């Protein structure tokens, strides 16, 4: 899908410090092609174009919610638009999260979902999908501090007590990182599968730990994306195009990525160390 859909802002909410949710009307046909973990390209003419994975989509109301952290001019501009303003969206693109057959069957072992920072946003459709399938879940919501925490009420409504909050500074929930919490949970419980999204350093550490514990997993990886069509090569990680084969990869593919957790590429395609 290469053409753009003009989308009008229906609602805007400041979720936390520097984090906003914008809900737009969307194309009735395209919305049925969305799946948890897939992404769309947001185009702000004359300013920027960038990928976002929806934090919610509703075929009944034909709306899409995009949740993002304000970082550069694109997200700065998006956070400043008003209800009634229009932007352009193309997509959806990529491969989203998959539910293995064994999870869909009756399974007493819960699934662990780990979200770090704004990486929690694209996990929300997955959480709802798995709950709809009657799959038991435990969700980790990790933030730097309490003023960056978001979606807590929404998650509490969905999961009751089956979630853990952590902050790096201890200002909310458990003091520690998502990886710290996951390590402790995996020590006390047996999980059949893990899904994760967040900063790549977090994902890399979690990936290594899960490999050692032989827990299968999928992770949504973020990279600079230009065309989203698999042509330009700007989002390639060791031969895998994030916009086509990803952005969600399973543990088998992640093991083959020597750059995962170590290097990224900037807008010019130059390889840089991940800090």
Secondary structure, DSSP 8 states (H G I E B T S, - for coil): --S-EEEEEEEEEEEETTEEEEEEE--HHHHTT--TT-EEEEEETTTEEEEE--SEEETTTTEEEEEEE--SHHHHHHHH--TT-EEEEEEEESB-----HHHHS--SSEEEEEEEGGGGGGGHHHHHHHHHTT--EEEEEEESSGGG--SHHHHHHHHTT-EEEEETTSSSSEES-HHHHHHHHHHHS-EEEEEEES-HHHHHHHHHHHHHHT--EEEE-----SSSSS-S-TTEETTEETTTT-BEEEHHHHHT-TTTTTEEE-TT--EEE--
